[in-house]
Amino acid sequence: MHHRVAIASAGVLGATGVVMGSLGAHPLRPALEAAGHRAAWETAVSFQLVHAAALLGLAGWLRSSVNPGGRCEAWAVRLWIAGTALFSGSIYALSLGGPRWLGPLTPLGGAALIAGWVFAAAAAFAA
């Protein structure tokens, strides 16, 4: 996987994470508090921003690596992107009154995030 994919993904996740955090702290705050979902929203924002930073770090590693095309690194990137979309995205949607069928996507996203970390760790041993 090319490091630019990870950098671009980090940028998108980081920017949208800041936007979602700002929305939750300002215009959506009263509605989130009334529904009791403010803490969930903040968790989604935190996970999104942490994984944006992780992608940026992994991109730096990919850029400086003598073998940047490693499969473990590529899977870490893919799983962090998908996991963030599923985990944080489902929490955002549910917090805003989305359909209940989105609920099972949250733990699937969490599992993808964990798997991404396992692949990132495995990449260190494969290098």
Summary of the structure (lengths in Angstrom):
residues: 127
radius of gyration: 15.6
end to end distance: 14.4
largest distance: 52.2
contacts: 410
relative contact order: 0.16
helix: 84%
strand: 0%
